[in-house]
Amino acid sequence: MIDLHYCATPNGQKIAILLEEVELPYRVIPYDIFDGDQLTAEFGRINPNHKLPAIVDTAPAWGGEPVTVFESGAILQYLAEKCGRFLAPAGAERAVTLSWLTWQVAGLGPMGGQASHFLRYAPAGQDYAKQRYTKELNRLLTVLENRLAQSPFVGGESYSIADMAIWPGRASAFVMGMSLDAWPATRRWFERIRTRPAVARAMSCPDLAAPAKYLGRNQQLDAQQWSNMFGDANQAAVRR
C-alpha cells in the first residue's frame, strides 16, 4: 500500500497518474493547501519542505520499515523502479527519460508555477514579473514542441515517467488562459495521453479531483490563506 499525501495540483496529479498506470494499491490522504494542512509538524516529519505530494511506501521492495519519498521527480523515479515500468533500467533510453524528467522539475514546472503565481495570485502592478515568467514559460514550451515534433514521447519511442511529469501542467494551463494552438505537436501528444485509461481514471476520480476554489484564473485569497500559501505561516512551518 502506498499512502499518497495529495493535493490536486499538477505535481500531485503526476503521481496519481503513475499509480493508476502501475495499478499499485494506494490510499489518498487529501490536503487543503489554502487551509494550511501541509504546514503541520506531523506532515513535516514526512516532508520537511512542507510541500505536496509525498508518499509513504508501507511495503518497500527490500522489506523493512516504511519509506517516505518527497519531491515529485523523486517519487516518480522511486515508483517506476519499484514496479519496473515506465523507466528503462539502464542505457540511453533511461538517460534521455531522466534528462526530460529533470528538465520538467527544474525548469518547466517552476517557471510554470511562477507564471501562474503572478498571473493568478499576485497583486496588481507586477507587469515585469508577469512578462518575465510568461516569456520563459513560452520558451520552454517551444523546447517541448521541438522535441515532440521529432519524437512521439519526450523520452523517445515509449511513454514514460517524463511524459507523466509534463502532462498535468499542460492539462491545467487553462487556468492561465493558455491554449495549445501554437504547439501542434504538443497538442497531438497531449490528446494521445489524455485517452489512456489510467490517465482518465486519475483525472476523473473524485478523491483526486481539484476543488473548484483552486481553479480560478484570478484568485482572491483571504489573509489566512495568503499566509498559508505565501506568507508568515508558510515560513514558520520550517522554523519549528
NORPE-V652809 format. One record per pair of residues at least 24 apart in sequence whose ideal C-beta (glycine too) atoms are under 10 Angstrom apart, sorted by the first residue. I is the first residue (numbers start at 1). J is the second residue. Records with the same first field share a line. If there is no record, write none. Layout:
# NORPE-V652809
I = J, J
This chain:
# NORPE-V652809
1 = 25, 26, 27, 56, 57, 58, 59, 66
2 = 26, 27, 28, 55, 56, 57, 58, 59, 66, 69, 75, 79, 82
3 = 27, 28, 29, 46, 54, 55, 56, 57, 58, 66, 68
4 = 28, 29, 30, 52, 53, 54, 55, 56, 75, 207, 208
5 = 29, 30, 31, 37, 38, 43, 46, 47, 52, 53, 54, 55, 56, 68, 70
6 = 30, 31, 52, 53, 54, 55, 207, 208
7 = 31, 32, 33, 34, 37, 38, 51, 52, 53, 210, 211, 214
8 = 33, 52, 53, 168, 172, 202, 203, 207, 208, 209, 210, 211, 214, 215
9 = 33, 51, 52, 53, 72, 113, 116, 168, 169, 172, 210, 214
10 = 72, 104, 109, 112, 113, 116, 165, 166, 167, 168, 169, 170, 171, 172, 173, 210
11 = 51, 52, 53, 71, 72, 73, 75, 105, 109, 113, 165, 168, 169
12 = 52, 53, 54, 72, 75, 168, 202, 208, 210
13 = 53, 72, 164, 167, 168, 169, 171, 172, 199, 202, 203, 208, 210
14 = 53, 72, 73, 75, 76, 101, 104, 105, 109, 161, 163, 164, 165, 166, 167, 168, 169, 202
15 = 52, 53, 54, 55, 69, 72, 75, 76, 79, 164, 165, 168, 202, 208
16 = 53, 164, 168, 198, 199, 201, 202, 203, 205, 207, 208
17 = 76, 161, 163, 164, 165, 167, 168, 171, 193, 196, 198, 199, 200, 201, 202, 203, 208
18 = 72, 75, 76, 78, 79, 80, 83, 85, 86, 161, 164, 165, 198, 202
19 = 55, 75, 79, 83, 198, 201, 202, 208
20 = 164, 196, 197, 198, 199, 200, 201, 202, 203, 205, 208
21 = 79, 80, 83, 85, 86, 159, 161, 164, 196, 197, 198, 199, 201, 202
22 = 79, 80, 82, 83, 84, 85, 86, 198
23 = 83, 85, 198
24 = 57, 59, 79, 82, 83
25 = 58, 59
26 = 55, 57, 79, 207
27 = 56, 58, 207
28 = 205, 206, 207, 208
29 = 53, 54, 55, 56, 207
30 = 207, 208, 209, 211
32 = 211, 213, 214, 225, 228
33 = 214, 225, 228, 229, 234
34 = 211, 213, 214, 219, 221, 222, 224, 225, 226, 228, 229
35 = 224, 225, 228
36 = 224, 225, 227, 228, 229, 233, 234, 237
37 = 228
38 = 228, 229, 234, 237
39 = 227, 228, 229, 233, 234, 235, 236, 237, 238, 240
40 = 237, 240
41 = 237, 240
43 = 237
44 = 237, 238, 240
46 = 70
47 = 71
48 = 237, 238
49 = 237, 238
50 = 234, 237, 238, 240
51 = 234, 237
55 = 79
57 = 82
71 = 105
72 = 101, 104, 105, 109, 161, 164, 165, 168
73 = 98, 101, 102, 104, 105, 106, 109, 161, 162, 165
74 = 101, 105
75 = 161
76 = 101, 104, 105, 160, 161, 162, 164, 165
77 = 101, 102, 161, 165
79 = 161
80 = 160, 161, 164
81 = 161
85 = 159, 160, 161
86 = 155, 158, 159, 160, 161, 162, 163, 164
87 = 155, 158, 160, 161, 162
88 = 155, 156, 158, 160
92 = 156
93 = 155, 156, 157, 158, 160
94 = 155, 160
95 = 155
96 = 151, 153, 154, 155, 156, 160, 162
97 = 153, 154, 155, 156, 158, 160, 161, 162, 163, 165
98 = 155, 160, 161, 162
99 = 154, 155, 162
100 = 143, 144, 147, 151, 153, 154, 155, 156, 160, 161, 162, 163, 165, 166
101 = 154, 155, 160, 161, 162, 163, 164, 165, 166
102 = 162, 165
103 = 140, 143, 144, 147, 154, 162, 165, 166
104 = 140, 144, 154, 161, 162, 163, 164, 165, 166, 167, 169
105 = 165, 166
107 = 136, 137, 139, 140, 143
108 = 136, 137, 140, 141, 143, 144, 165, 166, 169, 170
109 = 140, 165, 166, 168, 169
110 = 136, 137, 140
111 = 135, 136, 137, 138, 139, 140, 141
112 = 136, 137, 140, 141, 166, 169, 170, 172, 173, 176, 178
113 = 137, 169
115 = 140, 173, 176, 178
116 = 169, 172, 173, 175, 176, 178, 217, 219
117 = 219, 229, 230
118 = 176
119 = 175, 176, 177, 178, 217, 218, 219
120 = 175, 176, 177, 215, 216, 217, 218, 219
121 = 216, 218, 219, 220, 221, 226, 229, 230
122 = 219, 230
134 = 176, 178
137 = 169, 173, 176, 178
138 = 178, 182, 183
141 = 169, 170, 173, 178, 180, 182, 183, 186
142 = 182, 183, 186
144 = 169, 170, 183, 185, 186, 189
145 = 180, 182, 183, 184, 185, 186, 187, 189
146 = 183, 185, 186
147 = 185, 186, 189
148 = 183, 184, 185, 186, 187, 188, 189, 190
149 = 183, 184, 185, 186, 188, 189
150 = 185
151 = 185, 189
152 = 185, 188, 189, 192
153 = 189, 192, 193
154 = 189
159 = 189, 192, 193, 196
163 = 189, 190, 192, 193, 196, 199
164 = 193, 196, 198, 199, 202
166 = 190, 193
167 = 192, 193, 194, 196, 199, 203
168 = 193, 199, 202, 203
170 = 194
171 = 199, 203
172 = 210, 214, 215
174 = 215, 217
175 = 210, 214, 215, 216, 217, 218, 219
176 = 217
177 = 217
